[in-house]
Amino acid sequence: MLDKPYGLSSNAAFQKVKLIFNAAKAGHTGTLDPLATGLLPICFGEATKFSSFLLDANKEYIATIKLGISTTTYDAEGVITATNQVINSPAEVLKCINTFLGTITQYPPIYSALKVNGRALYDYARNGEAMNLLYAFYRVKVRIFAVLPTILAKS
């Protein structure tokens, strides 16, 4: 398990680990945006045969978000394009997040780490190639979507 730091793509972090361990056969089992931190499972040698099982496994994400702001990149790096006043009482936040439970359609933003033709979407977007790019949506199942109590208490 690699605790991927902020600012590195999953592949850049993986390549550093592969170099440190002088691994001839290695692979990682997921992709985190450069802005994301978190655990990235890495397989070496014969363990790489099991990586596909890990790719399809359940995952957990913890995020800090700020409601009421839109940016050009749909993340904290982009230029703010719109702001809206948000009334986010604990009851309203909980009501909203319940709409994300179950099987939903996910359209990954162009500034995501999703790979198309071997390149991350954010590479296309940052090079001005995003408008000509078609990519698929995903059906994902959200089993639990929760707001941490300490966060709700601050709102």
C-alpha positions in Angstrom: 0.0 0.0 0.0 1.3 3.4 -1.0 0.1 6.5 0.7 0.0 8.6 -2.5 0.8 12.3 -1.8 -0.9 15.3 -3.1 0.3 16.6 -6.4 1.5 13.3 -8.0 -0.4 11.3 -10.4 -0.9 7.6 -9.5 1.4 6.6 -12.2 4.2 9.0 -11.2 3.9 7.7 -7.6 3.9 4.1 -8.8 7.0 4.7 -11.0 8.9 6.0 -8.0 8.0 2.9 -6.0 8.9 0.6 -8.8 12.3 2.3 -9.1 13.0 2.1 -5.4 12.2 -1.6 -5.3 13.9 -2.2 -8.7 10.7 -4.2 -9.6 10.6 -5.8 -13.0 7.0 -6.8 -12.7 4.6 -4.4 -10.8 1.3 -2.7 -11.2 -1.1 -0.5 -9.3 -4.8 -1.2 -8.8 -6.5 2.1 -9.2 -6.1 5.7 -10.1 -6.2 8.8 -8.0 -6.2 12.3 -9.4 -3.0 14.3 -8.7 -5.1 16.4 -6.2 -6.2 13.3 -4.3 -4.3 11.7 -1.4 -4.9 8.2 -0.3 -3.9 4.5 -0.3 -2.9 3.1 -3.7 -2.6 -0.7 -3.7 0.6 -1.8 -5.5 1.3 -5.4 -6.6 4.7 -6.9 -7.2 5.7 -10.0 -9.1 3.1 -12.8 -9.1 0.7 -10.6 -7.1 0.1 -8.6 -10.3 -2.1 -11.5 -11.5 -4.7 -10.5 -8.8 -4.7 -6.8 -9.6 -7.9 -7.0 -11.7 -9.8 -8.3 -8.7 -8.7 -5.2 -6.7 -9.7 -2.8 -9.5 -13.3 -4.1 -9.3 -13.4 -4.2 -5.5 -15.5 -1.8 -3.3 -13.8 1.4 -2.6 -14.2 4.1 0.1 -13.6 7.8 -0.5 -13.4 10.6 2.1 -13.6 14.1 0.7 -13.8 17.6 1.9 -16.1 19.7 -0.3 -17.2 23.3 -0.4 -20.7 23.8 -1.6 -21.8 26.8 -3.7 -18.7 27.2 -5.9 -18.2 26.1 -9.5 -14.7 26.1 -11.2 -13.4 25.6 -14.7 -11.9 22.2 -13.7 -14.6 21.0 -11.2 -12.0 20.9 -8.5 -10.0 23.2 -6.2 -7.4 24.0 -8.9 -9.7 25.7 -11.3 -10.8 29.3 -11.7 -14.0 30.1 -9.9 -16.8 30.5 -12.5 -19.8 30.9 -10.3 -20.7 31.2 -6.6 -24.1 30.6 -5.0 -25.3 31.1 -1.5 -25.9 27.7 0.0 -28.0 27.0 3.0 -26.6 23.8 4.3 -28.3 22.9 7.5 -27.6 19.3 8.6 -31.1 18.2 7.6 -30.7 19.7 4.1 -27.3 18.2 3.5 -28.5 14.7 4.6 -31.6 15.0 2.3 -29.3 15.9 -0.6 -26.8 13.2 -0.2 -29.5 10.6 0.0 -30.2 11.3 -3.7 -26.8 9.7 -4.5 -27.5 6.4 -2.9 -28.1 3.3 -5.1 -27.1 2.8 -8.7 -26.4 6.1 -10.3 -25.0 7.3 -13.6 -21.6 8.9 -13.3 -20.2 11.2 -16.0 -16.5 11.7 -15.1 -15.5 15.3 -15.5 -12.9 16.1 -18.2 -10.5 17.0 -15.4 -10.5 13.4 -14.0 -7.8 10.7 -14.0 -9.9 8.4 -16.2 -7.8 7.1 -19.0 -8.9 7.4 -22.7 -6.5 6.1 -25.3 -3.8 5.7 -22.6 -3.9 9.3 -21.4 -5.7 10.8 -18.4 -8.6 13.0 -19.3 -7.0 15.9 -17.4 -4.1 15.7 -19.8 -6.5 16.3 -22.8 -8.3 19.1 -21.0 -5.1 20.9 -20.0 -3.8 20.7 -23.6 -7.1 22.1 -25.0 -8.1 18.8 -26.6 -11.1 18.2 -24.4 -13.8 19.4 -26.7 -13.2 16.7 -29.3 -13.1 13.9 -26.9 -15.9 11.4 -26.4 -15.8 9.0 -23.4 -18.3 6.8 -21.6 -20.4 7.2 -18.6 -20.4 4.7 -15.8 -23.0 3.0 -13.7 -21.8 2.9 -10.1 -23.4 1.7 -7.0 -23.2 3.9 -4.0 -23.9 1.9 -0.9 -23.2 4.5 1.8 -22.9 8.2 1.5 -22.4 9.9 4.8 -21.4 13.3 6.3 -19.0 13.1 9.2 -20.7 14.4 12.3 -17.8 16.8 13.2 -18.3 18.5 9.8 -22.1 18.9 10.2 -21.6 20.4 13.6 -19.5 23.2 12.0 -22.1 24.2 9.5 
